[in-house]
Amino acid sequence: ATYVKMGRLIGAAPSFGGLEAGELSADDLVAASVSNWGGYGLAAAAALVRCSDACSGESGEDNSELLLGKLRRLIDDCLPSEIEEDAIIHRIVEVAGCRDGISGEREATVDGMPLQTSLDRLRDVKELAMAAAADA
């Protein structure tokens, strides 16, 4: 199988551990050591953009809590909760027979790391999105 992976960097990216950059190019590149984490980042970015579009013109200190509340709801709509993500990973392993991308084992891990590591990154991404909005 051919994967996009780091296809945009063909010729610019060195091989790593015998792995080469993908053979397909991409218009945009999201670099993430674990694809799930890149997906979390994209979903959080979508929530930030949507909130920005929906809330344009609603500025001022009186509205800051309202805006952060809207963003929190959008993040909750765009990203799973830690409980939901845990259930999804367990379900795809137990029901669909999915395997870890590194170990190849039928286990509730993500790219060879304990599931808790991904749940921690999910929480981190949500916190970073909220912090970015609070600083804006």
N, CA, C and O atoms as CSV, one atom per row, in Angstrom:
chain,resi,resn,atom,element,x,y,z
A,1,ALA,N,N,0.838,-1.185,0.000
A,1,ALA,CA,C,0.000,0.000,0.000
A,1,ALA,C,C,0.878,1.242,0.000
A,1,ALA,O,O,1.984,1.235,0.541
A,2,THR,N,N,0.380,2.294,-0.604
A,2,THR,CA,C,1.078,3.576,-0.637
A,2,THR,C,C,0.324,4.551,0.236
A,2,THR,O,O,-0.898,4.659,0.138
A,3,TYR,N,N,1.029,5.253,1.076
A,3,TYR,CA,C,0.422,6.199,2.004
A,3,TYR,C,C,0.912,7.608,1.703
A,3,TYR,O,O,2.026,7.788,1.213
A,4,VAL,N,N,0.082,8.610,1.994
A,4,VAL,CA,C,0.506,9.986,1.803
A,4,VAL,C,C,1.628,10.292,2.770
A,4,VAL,O,O,2.669,10.810,2.365
A,5,LYS,N,N,1.439,9.986,4.023
A,5,LYS,CA,C,2.419,10.258,5.077
A,5,LYS,C,C,3.096,11.597,4.829
A,5,LYS,O,O,2.426,12.628,4.871
A,6,MET,N,N,4.379,11.619,4.578
A,6,MET,CA,C,5.107,12.863,4.380
A,6,MET,C,C,5.371,13.097,2.896
A,6,MET,O,O,6.425,13.611,2.522
A,7,GLY,N,N,4.424,12.723,2.060
A,7,GLY,CA,C,4.580,12.800,0.616
A,7,GLY,C,C,4.958,14.162,0.090
A,7,GLY,O,O,5.642,14.265,-0.928
A,8,ARG,N,N,4.531,15.197,0.757
A,8,ARG,CA,C,4.836,16.549,0.296
A,8,ARG,C,C,6.332,16.831,0.379
A,8,ARG,O,O,6.832,17.752,-0.268
A,9,LEU,N,N,7.037,16.045,1.166
A,9,LEU,CA,C,8.454,16.290,1.391
A,9,LEU,C,C,9.370,15.359,0.602
A,9,LEU,O,O,10.563,15.277,0.895
A,10,ILE,N,N,8.827,14.655,-0.397
A,10,ILE,CA,C,9.663,13.736,-1.174
A,10,ILE,C,C,10.893,14.488,-1.668
A,10,ILE,O,O,10.790,15.590,-2.206
A,11,GLY,N,N,12.019,13.894,-1.482
A,11,GLY,CA,C,13.270,14.498,-1.908
A,11,GLY,C,C,13.861,15.433,-0.866
A,11,GLY,O,O,15.065,15.687,-0.876
A,12,ALA,N,N,13.032,15.947,0.030
A,12,ALA,CA,C,13.521,16.849,1.071
A,12,ALA,C,C,13.662,16.126,2.403
A,12,ALA,O,O,14.411,16.562,3.278
A,13,ALA,N,N,12.943,15.025,2.553
A,13,ALA,CA,C,12.955,14.306,3.834
A,13,ALA,C,C,13.922,13.137,3.755
A,13,ALA,O,O,13.886,12.361,2.800
A,14,PRO,N,N,14.778,13.009,4.746
A,14,PRO,CA,C,15.684,11.851,4.760
A,14,PRO,C,C,14.915,10.592,5.131
A,14,PRO,O,O,13.838,10.660,5.723
A,15,SER,N,N,15.479,9.445,4.778
A,15,SER,CA,C,14.850,8.205,5.216
A,15,SER,C,C,15.109,8.055,6.704
A,15,SER,O,O,16.089,8.582,7.232
A,16,PHE,N,N,14.234,7.342,7.367
A,16,PHE,CA,C,14.363,7.154,8.812
A,16,PHE,C,C,14.108,5.695,9.113
A,16,PHE,O,O,13.005,5.195,8.891
A,17,GLY,N,N,15.109,5.012,9.611
A,17,GLY,CA,C,14.942,3.608,9.948
A,17,GLY,C,C,14.527,2.768,8.755
A,17,GLY,O,O,13.781,1.800,8.907
A,18,GLY,N,N,15.000,3.125,7.571
A,18,GLY,CA,C,14.649,2.382,6.374
A,18,GLY,C,C,13.326,2.801,5.761
A,18,GLY,O,O,12.951,2.286,4.708
A,19,LEU,N,N,12.604,3.730,6.398
A,19,LEU,CA,C,11.326,4.204,5.864
A,19,LEU,C,C,11.567,5.448,5.025
A,19,LEU,O,O,12.360,6.313,5.399
A,20,GLU,N,N,10.898,5.535,3.917
A,20,GLU,CA,C,11.018,6.683,3.034
A,20,GLU,C,C,9.734,7.507,3.115
A,20,GLU,O,O,8.698,7.012,3.558
A,21,ALA,N,N,9.810,8.746,2.691
A,21,ALA,CA,C,8.604,9.570,2.598
A,21,ALA,C,C,7.645,8.916,1.617
A,21,ALA,O,O,8.070,8.228,0.690
A,22,GLY,N,N,6.354,9.132,1.823
A,22,GLY,CA,C,5.343,8.549,0.947
A,22,GLY,C,C,5.528,8.972,-0.489
A,22,GLY,O,O,6.260,9.921,-0.770
A,23,GLU,N,N,4.877,8.283,-1.397
A,23,GLU,CA,C,5.032,8.560,-2.815
A,23,GLU,C,C,3.942,9.461,-3.360
A,23,GLU,O,O,4.019,9.888,-4.512
A,24,LEU,N,N,2.936,9.760,-2.566
A,24,LEU,CA,C,1.853,10.627,-3.017
A,24,LEU,C,C,2.071,12.032,-2.475
A,24,LEU,O,O,2.475,12.215,-1.327
A,25,SER,N,N,1.800,13.011,-3.312
A,25,SER,CA,C,1.929,14.379,-2.828
A,25,SER,C,C,0.617,14.814,-2.184
A,25,SER,O,O,-0.416,14.166,-2.351
A,26,ALA,N,N,0.672,15.901,-1.461
A,26,ALA,CA,C,-0.507,16.446,-0.801
A,26,ALA,C,C,-0.465,17.961,-0.924
A,26,ALA,O,O,0.611,18.556,-0.972
A,27,ASP,N,N,-1.631,18.579,-0.974
A,27,ASP,CA,C,-1.684,20.039,-1.046
A,27,ASP,C,C,-1.255,20.676,0.266
A,27,ASP,O,O,-0.596,21.716,0.270
A,28,ASP,N,N,-1.624,20.060,1.366
A,28,ASP,CA,C,-1.279,20.570,2.686
A,28,ASP,C,C,-0.743,19.419,3.516
A,28,ASP,O,O,-1.122,18.264,3.320
A,29,LEU,N,N,0.130,19.744,4.431
A,29,LEU,CA,C,0.778,18.724,5.234
A,29,LEU,C,C,0.551,18.996,6.713
A,29,LEU,O,O,0.795,20.103,7.193
A,30,VAL,N,N,0.089,17.993,7.424
A,30,VAL,CA,C,-0.034,18.063,8.873
A,30,VAL,C,C,0.945,17.037,9.424
A,30,VAL,O,O,0.755,15.830,9.269
A,31,ALA,N,N,1.985,17.529,10.065
A,31,ALA,CA,C,2.983,16.629,10.622
A,31,ALA,C,C,2.569,16.246,12.039
A,31,ALA,O,O,2.346,17.105,12.891
A,32,ALA,N,N,2.472,14.953,12.270
A,32,ALA,CA,C,2.108,14.444,13.592
A,32,ALA,C,C,2.784,13.099,13.766
A,32,ALA,O,O,2.791,12.281,12.846
A,33,SER,N,N,3.346,12.867,14.923
A,33,SER,CA,C,4.011,11.582,15.137
A,33,SER,C,C,3.022,10.439,15.209
A,33,SER,O,O,3.398,9.287,14.996
A,34,VAL,N,N,1.760,10.732,15.506
A,34,VAL,CA,C,0.678,9.744,15.515
A,34,VAL,C,C,-0.485,10.366,14.744
A,34,VAL,O,O,-0.916,11.473,15.067
A,35,SER,N,N,-0.994,9.673,13.738
A,35,SER,CA,C,-2.028,10.263,12.892
A,35,SER,C,C,-3.268,10.666,13.679
A,35,SER,O,O,-3.897,11.675,13.360
A,36,ASN,N,N,-3.633,9.892,14.709
A,36,ASN,CA,C,-4.786,10.264,15.542
A,36,ASN,C,C,-4.580,11.665,16.106
A,36,ASN,O,O,-5.510,12.471,16.139
A,37,TRP,N,N,-3.360,11.950,16.549
A,37,TRP,CA,C,-3.077,13.246,17.161
A,37,TRP,C,C,-3.193,14.358,16.133
A,37,TRP,O,O,-3.686,15.441,16.449
A,38,GLY,N,N,-2.750,14.111,14.914
A,38,GLY,CA,C,-2.928,15.092,13.842
A,38,GLY,C,C,-4.403,15.351,13.590
A,38,GLY,O,O,-4.811,16.488,13.353
A,39,GLY,N,N,-5.201,14.288,13.641
A,39,GLY,CA,C,-6.649,14.435,13.487
A,39,GLY,C,C,-7.255,15.265,14.593
A,39,GLY,O,O,-8.140,16.085,14.347
A,40,TYR,N,N,-6.781,15.057,15.824
A,40,TYR,CA,C,-7.272,15.875,16.941
A,40,TYR,C,C,-6.967,17.343,16.670
A,40,TYR,O,O,-7.815,18.212,16.875
A,41,GLY,N,N,-5.738,17.612,16.202
A,41,GLY,CA,C,-5.344,18.993,15.924
A,41,GLY,C,C,-6.182,19.623,14.829
A,41,GLY,O,O,-6.591,20.778,14.947
A,42,LEU,N,N,-6.445,18.873,13.759
A,42,LEU,CA,C,-7.286,19.389,12.672
A,42,LEU,C,C,-8.699,19.683,13.160
A,42,LEU,O,O,-9.274,20.715,12.812
A,43,ALA,N,N,-9.259,18.788,13.957
A,43,ALA,CA,C,-10.613,18.992,14.471
A,43,ALA,C,C,-10.671,20.214,15.380
A,43,ALA,O,O,-11.624,20.990,15.320
A,44,ALA,N,N,-9.652,20.386,16.223
A,44,ALA,CA,C,-9.614,21.557,17.105
A,44,ALA,C,C,-9.469,22.835,16.285
A,44,ALA,O,O,-10.086,23.851,16.606
A,45,ALA,N,N,-8.655,22.791,15.226
A,45,ALA,CA,C,-8.495,23.959,14.362
A,45,ALA,C,C,-9.817,24.300,13.672
A,45,ALA,O,O,-10.162,25.472,13.524
A,46,ALA,N,N,-10.550,23.270,13.252
A,46,ALA,CA,C,-11.863,23.508,12.630
A,46,ALA,C,C,-12.797,24.191,13.618
A,46,ALA,O,O,-13.540,25.098,13.244
A,47,ALA,N,N,-12.765,23.765,14.871
A,47,ALA,CA,C,-13.605,24.396,15.900
A,47,ALA,C,C,-13.207,25.851,16.100
A,47,ALA,O,O,-14.072,26.717,16.232
A,48,LEU,N,N,-11.910,26.126,16.123
A,48,LEU,CA,C,-11.437,27.508,16.282
A,48,LEU,C,C,-11.885,28.387,15.115
A,48,LEU,O,O,-12.345,29.511,15.320
A,49,VAL,N,N,-11.751,27.873,13.893
A,49,VAL,CA,C,-12.160,28.644,12.717
A,49,VAL,C,C,-13.661,28.869,12.736
A,49,VAL,O,O,-14.129,29.979,12.483
A,50,ARG,N,N,-14.411,27.829,13.031
A,50,ARG,CA,C,-15.878,27.949,13.072
A,50,ARG,C,C,-16.298,28.968,14.125
A,50,ARG,O,O,-17.188,29.783,13.881
A,51,CYS,N,N,-15.670,28.926,15.279
A,51,CYS,CA,C,-16.003,29.877,16.343
A,51,CYS,C,C,-15.642,31.289,15.901
A,51,CYS,O,O,-16.401,32.229,16.135
A,52,SER,N,N,-14.504,31.436,15.273
A,52,SER,CA,C,-14.079,32.752,14.796
A,52,SER,C,C,-15.080,33.304,13.789
A,52,SER,O,O,-15.449,34.477,13.846
A,53,ASP,N,N,-15.521,32.436,12.854
A,53,ASP,CA,C,-16.504,32.869,11.849
A,53,ASP,C,C,-17.833,33.226,12.500
A,53,ASP,O,O,-18.434,34.251,12.179
A,54,ALA,N,N,-18.286,32.378,13.412
A,54,ALA,CA,C,-19.597,32.571,14.040
A,54,ALA,C,C,-19.611,33.743,15.010
A,54,ALA,O,O,-20.650,34.364,15.232
A,55,CYS,N,N,-18.450,34.041,15.586
A,55,CYS,CA,C,-18.399,35.049,16.647
A,55,CYS,C,C,-17.811,36.374,16.188
A,55,CYS,O,O,-17.600,37.264,17.012
A,56,SER,N,N,-17.540,36.531,14.888
A,56,SER,CA,C,-16.958,37.793,14.433
A,56,SER,C,C,-17.932,38.927,14.731
A,56,SER,O,O,-19.132,38.835,14.476
A,57,GLY,N,N,-17.380,39.976,15.267
A,57,GLY,CA,C,-18.209,41.116,15.647
A,57,GLY,C,C,-18.676,41.073,17.085
A,57,GLY,O,O,-19.222,42.056,17.586
A,58,GLU,N,N,-18.472,39.949,17.761
A,58,GLU,CA,C,-18.878,39.820,19.170
A,58,GLU,C,C,-17.624,39.897,20.044
A,58,GLU,O,O,-17.172,38.884,20.578
A,59,SER,N,N,-17.079,41.075,20.183
A,59,SER,CA,C,-15.871,41.199,20.994
A,59,SER,C,C,-16.169,42.008,22.248
A,59,SER,O,O,-17.291,42.465,22.467
A,60,GLY,N,N,-15.151,42.166,23.048
A,60,GLY,CA,C,-15.303,42.902,24.296
A,60,GLY,C,C,-15.260,41.962,25.482
A,60,GLY,O,O,-15.524,40.765,25.366
A,61,GLU,N,N,-14.921,42.535,26.629
A,61,GLU,CA,C,-14.781,41.716,27.830
A,61,GLU,C,C,-16.080,41.031,28.217
A,61,GLU,O,O,-16.056,39.903,28.710
A,62,ASP,N,N,-17.215,41.689,28.004
A,62,ASP,CA,C,-18.498,41.102,28.377
A,62,ASP,C,C,-18.789,39.832,27.593
A,62,ASP,O,O,-19.493,38.944,28.075
A,63,ASN,N,N,-18.248,39.748,26.387
A,63,ASN,CA,C,-18.531,38.606,25.524
A,63,ASN,C,C,-17.470,37.509,25.602
A,63,ASN,O,O,-17.674,36.434,25.038
A,64,SER,N,N,-16.348,37.743,26.280
A,64,SER,CA,C,-15.267,36.761,26.267
A,64,SER,C,C,-15.703,35.419,26.841
A,64,SER,O,O,-15.346,34.375,26.296
A,65,GLU,N,N,-16.466,35.424,27.929
A,65,GLU,CA,C,-16.948,34.159,28.497
A,65,GLU,C,C,-17.934,33.483,27.556
A,65,GLU,O,O,-17.936,32.259,27.428
A,66,LEU,N,N,-18.762,34.268,26.905
A,66,LEU,CA,C,-19.720,33.734,25.942
A,66,LEU,C,C,-18.994,33.079,24.773
A,66,LEU,O,O,-19.352,31.984,24.338
A,67,LEU,N,N,-17.968,33.764,24.270
A,67,LEU,CA,C,-17.193,33.232,23.149
A,67,LEU,C,C,-16.474,31.949,23.537
A,67,LEU,O,O,-16.468,30.989,22.767
A,68,LEU,N,N,-15.868,31.919,24.719
A,68,LEU,CA,C,-15.175,30.701,25.170
A,68,LEU,C,C,-16.164,29.563,25.379
A,68,LEU,O,O,-15.833,28.403,25.137
A,69,GLY,N,N,-17.373,29.886,25.826
A,69,GLY,CA,C,-18.408,28.862,25.969
A,69,GLY,C,C,-18.804,28.279,24.618
A,69,GLY,O,O,-18.999,27.070,24.491
A,70,LYS,N,N,-18.923,29.144,23.608
A,70,LYS,CA,C,-19.231,28.679,22.256
A,70,LYS,C,C,-18.114,27.778,21.736
A,70,LYS,O,O,-18.368,26.733,21.137
A,71,LEU,N,N,-16.870,28.204,21.977
A,71,LEU,CA,C,-15.741,27.402,21.524
A,71,LEU,C,C,-15.727,26.044,22.221
A,71,LEU,O,O,-15.489,25.020,21.581
A,72,ARG,N,N,-15.979,26.033,23.514
A,72,ARG,CA,C,-15.999,24.762,24.247
A,72,ARG,C,C,-17.031,23.813,23.638
A,72,ARG,O,O,-16.761,22.624,23.475
A,73,ARG,N,N,-18.211,24.335,23.302
A,73,ARG,CA,C,-19.254,23.489,22.696
A,73,ARG,C,C,-18.805,22.988,21.324
A,73,ARG,O,O,-19.042,21.830,20.982
A,74,LEU,N,N,-18.154,23.858,20.529
A,74,LEU,CA,C,-17.670,23.437,19.216
A,74,LEU,C,C,-16.573,22.368,19.341
A,74,LEU,O,O,-16.553,21.401,18.580
A,75,ILE,N,N,-15.676,22.549,20.290
A,75,ILE,CA,C,-14.630,21.543,20.509
A,75,ILE,C,C,-15.268,20.222,20.920
A,75,ILE,O,O,-14.867,19.158,20.448
A,76,ASP,N,N,-16.255,20.293,21.795
A,76,ASP,CA,C,-16.946,19.070,22.217
A,76,ASP,C,C,-17.675,18.417,21.052
A,76,ASP,O,O,-17.795,17.192,21.007
A,77,ASP,N,N,-18.167,19.222,20.102
A,77,ASP,CA,C,-18.834,18.669,18.918
A,77,ASP,C,C,-17.843,18.064,17.923
A,77,ASP,O,O,-18.162,17.091,17.240
A,78,CYS,N,N,-16.647,18.637,17.842
A,78,CYS,CA,C,-15.662,18.213,16.843
A,78,CYS,C,C,-14.741,17.090,17.312
A,78,CYS,O,O,-14.208,16.339,16.495
A,79,LEU,N,N,-14.556,16.976,18.615
A,79,LEU,CA,C,-13.628,15.982,19.164
A,79,LEU,C,C,-14.338,15.066,20.151
A,79,LEU,O,O,-15.263,15.493,20.842
A,80,PRO,N,N,-13.912,13.812,20.220
A,80,PRO,CA,C,-14.520,12.920,21.207
A,80,PRO,C,C,-14.050,13.275,22.609
A,80,PRO,O,O,-12.991,13.877,22.788
A,81,SER,N,N,-14.847,12.896,23.595
A,81,SER,CA,C,-14.377,13.009,24.973
A,81,SER,C,C,-13.360,11.883,25.194
A,81,SER,O,O,-13.255,10.971,24.374
A,82,GLU,N,N,-12.630,11.944,26.276
A,82,GLU,CA,C,-11.686,10.866,26.581
A,82,GLU,C,C,-12.426,9.535,26.754
A,82,GLU,O,O,-11.931,8.488,26.337
A,83,ILE,N,N,-13.602,9.580,27.366
A,83,ILE,CA,C,-14.405,8.364,27.554
A,83,ILE,C,C,-14.839,7.807,26.199
A,83,ILE,O,O,-14.779,6.599,25.969
A,84,GLU,N,N,-15.280,8.699,25.298
A,84,GLU,CA,C,-15.694,8.256,23.959
A,84,GLU,C,C,-14.520,7.679,23.181
A,84,GLU,O,O,-14.662,6.642,22.533
A,85,GLU,N,N,-13.369,8.330,23.233
A,85,GLU,CA,C,-12.192,7.845,22.502
A,85,GLU,C,C,-11.756,6.487,23.036
A,85,GLU,O,O,-11.422,5.594,22.257
A,86,ASP,N,N,-11.755,6.324,24.344
A,86,ASP,CA,C,-11.419,5.033,24.949
A,86,ASP,C,C,-12.369,3.948,24.436
A,86,ASP,O,O,-11.938,2.855,24.068
A,87,ALA,N,N,-13.649,4.260,24.418
A,87,ALA,CA,C,-14.647,3.287,23.951
A,87,ALA,C,C,-14.458,2.968,22.471
A,87,ALA,O,O,-14.590,1.813,22.065
A,88,ILE,N,N,-14.151,3.984,21.660
A,88,ILE,CA,C,-13.941,3.771,20.227
A,88,ILE,C,C,-12.768,2.828,19.993
A,88,ILE,O,O,-12.884,1.860,19.241
A,89,ILE,N,N,-11.633,3.111,20.641
A,89,ILE,CA,C,-10.445,2.280,20.437
A,89,ILE,C,C,-10.716,0.842,20.884
A,89,ILE,O,O,-10.371,-0.104,20.176
A,90,HIS,N,N,-11.325,0.679,22.041
A,90,HIS,CA,C,-11.637,-0.682,22.512
A,90,HIS,C,C,-12.610,-1.382,21.562
A,90,HIS,O,O,-12.455,-2.570,21.279
A,91,ARG,N,N,-13.608,-0.652,21.070
A,91,ARG,CA,C,-14.605,-1.249,20.177
A,91,ARG,C,C,-13.979,-1.679,18.855
A,91,ARG,O,O,-14.289,-2.765,18.366
A,92,ILE,N,N,-13.106,-0.862,18.258
A,92,ILE,CA,C,-12.526,-1.250,16.974
A,92,ILE,C,C,-11.585,-2.437,17.120
A,92,ILE,O,O,-11.409,-3.210,16.178
A,93,VAL,N,N,-10.984,-2.586,18.288
A,93,VAL,CA,C,-10.134,-3.758,18.525
A,93,VAL,C,C,-10.995,-4.993,18.759
A,93,VAL,O,O,-10.785,-6.035,18.137
A,94,GLU,N,N,-11.964,-4.868,19.658
A,94,GLU,CA,C,-12.762,-6.034,20.057
A,94,GLU,C,C,-13.764,-6.460,18.988
A,94,GLU,O,O,-13.946,-7.656,18.759
A,95,VAL,N,N,-14.413,-5.507,18.334
A,95,VAL,CA,C,-15.478,-5.834,17.386
A,95,VAL,C,C,-14.934,-5.974,15.965
A,95,VAL,O,O,-15.261,-6.931,15.263
A,96,ALA,N,N,-14.111,-5.027,15.547
A,96,ALA,CA,C,-13.634,-5.024,14.164
A,96,ALA,C,C,-12.307,-5.763,13.993
A,96,ALA,O,O,-11.888,-6.029,12.866
A,97,GLY,N,N,-11.645,-6.096,15.101
A,97,GLY,CA,C,-10.380,-6.826,15.003
A,97,GLY,C,C,-9.198,-5.987,14.574
A,97,GLY,O,O,-8.208,-6.521,14.073
A,98,CYS,N,N,-9.285,-4.670,14.765
A,98,CYS,CA,C,-8.175,-3.794,14.383
A,98,CYS,C,C,-6.937,-4.083,15.225
A,98,CYS,O,O,-7.015,-4.603,16.339
A,99,ARG,N,N,-5.816,-3.732,14.659
A,99,ARG,CA,C,-4.522,-3.987,15.311
A,99,ARG,C,C,-3.750,-2.685,15.464
A,99,ARG,O,O,-3.952,-1.728,14.716
A,100,ASP,N,N,-2.864,-2.674,16.447
A,100,ASP,CA,C,-1.995,-1.525,16.660
A,100,ASP,C,C,-1.116,-1.339,15.423
A,100,ASP,O,O,-0.632,-2.309,14.841
A,101,GLY,N,N,-0.916,-0.083,15.033
A,101,GLY,CA,C,-0.143,0.223,13.833
A,101,GLY,C,C,1.332,-0.089,13.925
A,101,GLY,O,O,1.991,-0.200,12.891
A,102,ILE,N,N,1.871,-0.234,15.102
A,102,ILE,CA,C,3.290,-0.535,15.268
A,102,ILE,C,C,3.492,-1.995,15.677
A,102,ILE,O,O,4.262,-2.722,15.050
A,103,SER,N,N,2.803,-2.410,16.717
A,103,SER,CA,C,3.016,-3.768,17.233
A,103,SER,C,C,2.323,-4.833,16.392
A,103,SER,O,O,2.748,-5.989,16.382
A,104,GLY,N,N,1.256,-4.452,15.683
A,104,GLY,CA,C,0.505,-5.423,14.911
A,104,GLY,C,C,-0.391,-6.304,15.770
A,104,GLY,O,O,-1.030,-7.227,15.265
A,105,GLU,N,N,-0.436,-6.023,17.060
A,105,GLU,CA,C,-1.232,-6.829,17.989
A,105,GLU,C,C,-2.656,-6.293,18.073
A,105,GLU,O,O,-2.902,-5.102,17.884
A,106,ARG,N,N,-3.581,-7.192,18.360
A,106,ARG,CA,C,-4.967,-6.777,18.637
A,106,ARG,C,C,-5.025,-6.321,20.082
A,106,ARG,O,O,-5.351,-7.092,20.985
A,107,GLU,N,N,-4.702,-5.056,20.281
A,107,GLU,CA,C,-4.683,-4.496,21.628
A,107,GLU,C,C,-5.080,-3.031,21.558
A,107,GLU,O,O,-4.891,-2.373,20.536
A,108,ALA,N,N,-5.627,-2.532,22.647
A,108,ALA,CA,C,-6.095,-1.148,22.700
A,108,ALA,C,C,-4.926,-0.212,22.984
A,108,ALA,O,O,-4.844,0.415,24.041
A,109,THR,N,N,-4.035,-0.139,22.017
A,109,THR,CA,C,-2.903,0.776,22.065
A,109,THR,C,C,-2.920,1.588,20.773
A,109,THR,O,O,-3.632,1.238,19.831
A,110,VAL,N,N,-2.152,2.656,20.721
A,110,VAL,CA,C,-2.104,3.495,19.525
A,110,VAL,C,C,-0.645,3.663,19.128
A,110,VAL,O,O,0.141,4.276,19.850
A,111,ASP,N,N,-0.299,3.120,17.988
A,111,ASP,CA,C,1.073,3.189,17.469
A,111,ASP,C,C,2.106,2.761,18.507
A,111,ASP,O,O,3.140,3.406,18.683
A,112,GLY,N,N,1.805,1.668,19.184
A,112,GLY,CA,C,2.755,1.084,20.138
A,112,GLY,C,C,2.768,1.740,21.509
A,112,GLY,O,O,3.536,1.341,22.384
A,113,MET,N,N,1.929,2.735,21.698
A,113,MET,CA,C,1.891,3.437,22.990
A,113,MET,C,C,0.604,3.097,23.730
A,113,MET,O,O,-0.409,2.777,23.108
A,114,PRO,N,N,0.643,3.166,25.061
A,114,PRO,CA,C,-0.585,2.922,25.821
A,114,PRO,C,C,-1.681,3.894,25.393
A,114,PRO,O,O,-1.402,5.041,25.042
A,115,LEU,N,N,-2.907,3.437,25.423
A,115,LEU,CA,C,-4.038,4.283,25.056
A,115,LEU,C,C,-4.061,5.564,25.875
A,115,LEU,O,O,-4.449,6.613,25.361
A,116,GLN,N,N,-3.657,5.501,27.129
A,116,GLN,CA,C,-3.669,6.689,27.979
A,116,GLN,C,C,-2.823,7.819,27.390
A,116,GLN,O,O,-3.138,8.993,27.585
A,117,THR,N,N,-1.755,7.474,26.672
A,117,THR,CA,C,-0.920,8.500,26.041
A,117,THR,C,C,-1.740,9.299,25.025
A,117,THR,O,O,-1.637,10.524,24.970
A,118,SER,N,N,-2.553,8.606,24.222
A,118,SER,CA,C,-3.406,9.310,23.258
A,118,SER,C,C,-4.490,10.112,23.950
A,118,SER,O,O,-4.823,11.217,23.521
A,119,LEU,N,N,-5.038,9.561,25.014
A,119,LEU,CA,C,-6.061,10.305,25.754
A,119,LEU,C,C,-5.466,11.578,26.351
A,119,LEU,O,O,-6.128,12.615,26.401
A,120,ASP,N,N,-4.223,11.495,26.801
A,120,ASP,CA,C,-3.539,12.683,27.319
A,120,ASP,C,C,-3.347,13.724,26.216
A,120,ASP,O,O,-3.541,14.916,26.454
A,121,ARG,N,N,-2.965,13.282,24.995
A,121,ARG,CA,C,-2.784,14.217,23.881
A,121,ARG,C,C,-4.117,14.836,23.474
A,121,ARG,O,O,-4.167,16.016,23.126
A,122,LEU,N,N,-5.196,14.058,23.513
A,122,LEU,CA,C,-6.522,14.587,23.217
A,122,LEU,C,C,-6.865,15.718,24.173
A,122,LEU,O,O,-7.336,16.773,23.750
A,123,ARG,N,N,-6.632,15.501,25.448
A,123,ARG,CA,C,-6.887,16.535,26.458
A,123,ARG,C,C,-5.988,17.748,26.207
A,123,ARG,O,O,-6.440,18.889,26.311
A,124,ASP,N,N,-4.698,17.500,25.873
A,124,ASP,CA,C,-3.762,18.594,25.600
A,124,ASP,C,C,-4.240,19.460,24.435
A,124,ASP,O,O,-4.191,20.688,24.510
A,125,VAL,N,N,-4.699,18.824,23.365
A,125,VAL,CA,C,-5.151,19.574,22.192
A,125,VAL,C,C,-6.351,20.451,22.548
A,125,VAL,O,O,-6.420,21.611,22.142
A,126,LYS,N,N,-7.282,19.899,23.298
A,126,LYS,CA,C,-8.447,20.693,23.711
A,126,LYS,C,C,-8.023,21.884,24.562
A,126,LYS,O,O,-8.519,22.994,24.370
A,127,GLU,N,N,-7.116,21.658,25.496
A,127,GLU,CA,C,-6.638,22.740,26.362
A,127,GLU,C,C,-5.888,23.798,25.553
A,127,GLU,O,O,-6.040,24.992,25.810
A,128,LEU,N,N,-5.084,23.375,24.581
A,128,LEU,CA,C,-4.352,24.331,23.746
A,128,LEU,C,C,-5.304,25.178,22.907
A,128,LEU,O,O,-5.084,26.378,22.747
A,129,ALA,N,N,-6.346,24.574,22.376
A,129,ALA,CA,C,-7.315,25.336,21.584
A,129,ALA,C,C,-8.013,26.375,22.445
A,129,ALA,O,O,-8.205,27.513,22.018
A,130,MET,N,N,-8.392,25.990,23.653
A,130,MET,CA,C,-9.048,26.940,24.548
A,130,MET,C,C,-8.087,28.061,24.948
A,130,MET,O,O,-8.482,29.225,25.019
A,131,ALA,N,N,-6.835,27.711,25.208
A,131,ALA,CA,C,-5.830,28.712,25.576
A,131,ALA,C,C,-5.568,29.675,24.416
A,131,ALA,O,O,-5.413,30.877,24.627
A,132,ALA,N,N,-5.520,29.147,23.198
A,132,ALA,CA,C,-5.294,30.010,22.030
A,132,ALA,C,C,-6.425,31.011,21.872
A,132,ALA,O,O,-6.194,32.173,21.539
A,133,ALA,N,N,-7.642,30.559,22.113
A,133,ALA,CA,C,-8.795,31.456,21.993
A,133,ALA,C,C,-8.796,32.494,23.119
A,133,ALA,O,O,-9.142,33.655,22.896
A,134,ALA,N,N,-8.416,32.084,24.304
A,134,ALA,CA,C,-8.390,33.004,25.435
A,134,ALA,C,C,-7.339,34.088,25.237
A,134,ALA,O,O,-7.514,35.218,25.693
A,135,ASP,N,N,-6.239,33.742,24.552
A,135,ASP,CA,C,-5.164,34.696,24.313
A,135,ASP,C,C,-5.454,35.627,23.136
A,135,ASP,O,O,-4.801,36.659,22.983
A,136,ALA,N,N,-6.427,35.264,22.311
A,136,ALA,CA,C,-6.698,36.041,21.090
A,136,ALA,C,C,-7.446,37.330,21.409
A,136,ALA,O,O,-7.756,38.104,20.503
